[in-house]
Amino acid sequence: MKKASRLLIYSAGMLLLAAGITLNTKTGLGVSPIISVAYSVSAVWGLNFGLMTTLLYLLFVAAQLFLRKKEERAATLYQIAVSAIFGGLLNWFSDWIPYDSACHGLAANLGLLALAIVLTGAGVSMTVNMRLVPNPGDGIVQAIAAKAGWELGLTKNIFDLGCVAVTVLLGLVFAGRVVGISIGTLLAMLGVGRAVALTNRLFREKMCAAAGLAEGGEEV
């Protein structure tokens, strides 16, 4: 029963994470940093956003195979399945949510962005706390932090800035303008971490107890 609850919470977290990222892209205010590279590629060349995200995540998985210890590499391969599922969820939510930012004012778009940040933070909290297969975007940050001996939060900030820099470069070189980066990107960088912290403060203990885990993620 506990294992079923653990899988259910993890799956619900994946849904919330995909919904949050999709809503973020629909605000017209810029996308979240870690997805910005895939978004810019899909926008500049007219490619499928979900597919580009899957390919980006596969690159993150490949990088982890070099960064992680030998005994961790087999488990890292499970992230390939997560990449494919997550890309499909992004496409599904994108088709299912018909929001057009151009038809709404700034206040409505900011409100949608706030909802996107809350959903993304909740999704990250739920998937990470279940200690199953990490989202490749989280997995690559964890791997870099462990390899370099850096604090996880600092590594996340550096990685996000790197993604933004690559996105800006791609847009300027191939489209002559910045694609996907705006005030919403900055707000997502600042807000998602706070949303994760708030979700953990309010629900982490209950989530872990329902899943048969200690708060640190160990089975009890």
C-alpha positions in Angstrom: 0.0 0.0 0.0 2.8 2.4 0.9 4.6 1.6 -2.4 1.4 2.3 -4.3 1.0 5.6 -2.5 4.7 6.5 -3.3 4.1 5.8 -7.0 0.9 7.7 -7.0 2.4 10.8 -5.4 5.4 10.6 -7.8 3.0 10.4 -10.8 0.9 13.2 -9.6 4.0 15.3 -9.1 5.0 14.6 -12.7 1.6 15.8 -13.9 1.8 19.0 -11.9 5.4 19.6 -13.1 4.4 19.2 -16.7 1.3 21.3 -16.3 3.3 24.1 -14.6 6.0 24.2 -17.3 3.3 24.2 -20.0 1.4 27.1 -18.4 4.7 29.0 -18.0 5.3 28.8 -21.8 1.7 30.0 -22.5 2.0 33.2 -20.4 4.0 35.0 -23.2 6.3 36.3 -20.4 9.2 33.9 -21.0 9.7 30.2 -20.1 11.5 28.5 -17.2 15.3 28.5 -17.6 15.9 24.7 -17.8 13.3 24.4 -20.6 14.3 27.5 -22.4 16.8 25.8 -24.7 14.2 23.3 -25.9 11.6 26.0 -26.3 13.9 28.3 -28.3 14.9 25.4 -30.7 11.3 24.5 -31.2 10.3 28.1 -31.8 13.1 29.1 -34.1 12.9 25.9 -36.3 9.2 25.2 -35.9 9.8 21.8 -34.2 7.7 20.0 -31.6 8.3 21.4 -28.1 7.6 18.1 -26.3 10.0 16.3 -28.6 12.7 18.9 -28.2 12.4 18.7 -24.4 12.7 14.9 -24.6 15.9 15.2 -26.7 17.3 17.8 -24.3 16.6 15.5 -21.4 18.3 12.7 -23.1 21.4 14.9 -23.4 21.1 15.4 -19.6 21.0 11.7 -19.1 24.0 11.1 -21.3 26.0 13.7 -19.4 25.1 12.0 -16.1 26.6 8.8 -17.3 29.9 10.5 -17.4 29.4 12.5 -14.1 27.9 9.8 -11.9 29.8 6.9 -10.1 29.9 3.6 -12.0 27.4 2.0 -9.6 24.8 4.8 -10.2 24.9 4.6 -14.0 22.4 1.8 -14.4 19.8 3.6 -12.4 20.4 6.8 -14.3 19.2 5.0 -17.5 15.7 4.9 -16.0 15.6 8.6 -16.7 15.3 7.8 -20.4 11.8 6.6 -19.8 11.0 9.6 -17.7 12.2 11.9 -20.6 9.9 10.2 -23.1 6.9 10.3 -20.7 7.5 13.9 -19.7 7.8 15.1 -23.3 4.5 13.4 -24.1 2.9 15.1 -21.1 4.1 18.5 -22.3 2.5 17.9 -25.7 -0.7 16.7 -24.1 -1.0 19.7 -21.8 -0.1 22.1 -24.6 -2.9 20.7 -26.7 -5.4 20.5 -23.8 -4.9 24.1 -22.5 -6.0 26.6 -25.2 -4.7 29.7 -23.5 -3.4 32.5 -25.8 -1.5 35.2 -23.9 -2.0 37.7 -26.8 -5.8 37.6 -26.0 -5.3 38.6 -22.3 -3.8 41.5 -20.4 -0.6 41.6 -18.3 -2.5 41.0 -15.1 -4.1 37.7 -16.4 -0.7 36.6 -17.8 1.0 37.3 -14.5 -1.7 35.4 -12.7 -1.2 32.4 -14.9 2.6 32.7 -14.3 2.0 32.6 -10.6 -0.1 29.5 -10.9 2.6 27.9 -13.2 5.3 28.6 -10.6 3.2 27.1 -7.8 2.4 24.0 -9.8 6.0 23.6 -10.9 7.3 23.9 -7.4 4.7 21.4 -6.1 5.7 19.0 -8.8 9.4 19.2 -8.1 8.7 18.7 -4.4 6.5 15.6 -4.9 8.8 13.9 -7.4 12.1 14.6 -5.5 10.7 13.6 -2.1 9.6 10.2 -3.4 13.2 9.3 -4.2 12.3 7.3 -7.3 13.6 8.4 -10.7 14.5 12.0 -10.8 13.4 14.3 -13.6 16.5 14.6 -15.8 16.6 18.3 -15.3 16.9 17.7 -11.6 19.2 14.7 -12.1 21.8 16.6 -14.1 22.0 19.4 -11.4 22.4 16.8 -8.6 25.1 15.0 -10.6 27.1 18.2 -11.3 26.8 19.2 -7.6 28.0 15.8 -6.4 30.9 15.8 -8.9 32.1 19.3 -8.2 31.4 19.3 -4.5 29.1 22.3 -4.8 26.0 23.2 -2.8 22.9 22.0 -4.7 21.1 25.4 -4.6 24.2 27.2 -6.0 24.6 24.5 -8.7 21.0 25.0 -9.7 21.4 28.7 -10.0 24.6 28.3 -12.1 22.9 25.7 -14.4 19.9 27.9 -14.9 22.1 30.8 -15.9 23.9 28.6 -18.3 20.6 27.5 -19.9 19.5 31.1 -20.3 22.9 32.1 -21.8 22.6 29.2 -24.4 19.0 30.2 -25.2 19.9 33.8 -25.7 22.8 32.9 -28.0 20.6 30.5 -30.1 18.0 33.2 -30.5 20.4 35.9 -31.5 22.4 33.8 -33.9 19.5 32.0 -35.7 16.5 34.3 -35.2 18.1 37.7 -34.8 16.3 38.2 -31.5 16.0 36.7 -28.0 13.4 33.8 -27.9 11.7 32.6 -24.8 13.5 34.8 -22.2 11.7 37.6 -20.5 10.6 38.7 -17.0 8.8 35.4 -16.5 12.1 33.6 -16.8 13.5 35.6 -13.9 10.4 35.2 -11.9 10.4 31.5 -12.4 14.1 31.3 -11.4 13.2 33.1 -8.1 9.8 31.7 -7.5 10.0 27.9 -8.2 12.6 27.4 -5.4 10.3 29.3 -3.0 7.3 27.2 -4.2 9.3 24.0 -3.5 10.2 25.3 0.0 6.6 26.2 0.7 5.3 22.8 -0.5 7.9 21.0 1.6 7.0 23.0 4.7 3.3 22.4 4.3 3.1 18.8 2.9 6.5 17.1 3.0 6.0 15.3 6.3 2.5 14.1 5.2 3.7 13.0 1.8 6.6 11.0 3.2 4.5 9.4 5.8 1.9 8.4 3.2 4.6 6.9 1.1 6.3 5.1 4.0 9.4 7.2 3.8 11.3 9.2 6.5 11.5 12.9 5.7 15.0 12.4 4.3 13.6 9.9 1.8 14.7 6.6 3.4 12.1 3.8 3.6 10.6 3.2 7.1 
